[in-house]
């Protein structure tokens, strides 16, 4: 089931592009080792291509407004976080019809009476940022459901560090390769490989 869009993202008019860690390959999701950036602005597409390579902007099939995609040559970019609200972490649960049942950030929780599927909530992480190399372009968004990244953020106390830091904050956003041999389940004995986001705070913007 495709995860529905969520109103917590900044308004479309306020976002110039989205960072993505995967794409569709022959109709199936595939992980990437370098960032893929999508945007609805052809000038932004050209600029991120000039900054990060590797393939020229091209159209891609999407229901959203970010109809241009750029496959970059970089697994890591320097970014600027405006304040603590730039990183939002929640746990969400969707019903089978695609209706939001639970939306909790640890303080507030919205619960709908729609019957939920037999599974638990999953992480929903939204990171909003500017590019250190071209802050004039505007704000970009990365949205992730990665349990691995959620665990890393909690273990490192990244949200707390960001809340305590003088802002704006310079940071690095990377794709980190993960691989292991599955010990059980349908892929037992097989190599499992994917990329997860990694966020490292670098201190106040000079």
Secondary structure, 3 states (H helix, E strand, C coil): CCCCCCCCCCCHHHCCEEEEEEEEECCEEEEEEEEEEEECCHHHHHHHHHHHCCCCCEECCCCCCCCEEEECCCCEEEEEECCHHHEEEEEEEECCCCCEEEEECCCCEEECCCCCCCCCCEEEEEEEEEECCCHHHCCEEEEECCHHHHHHHHHHCHHHHHHHCCCCEEEEEEEEEEEEECCCCCCCCCEEEEEEEEEEEEEECC
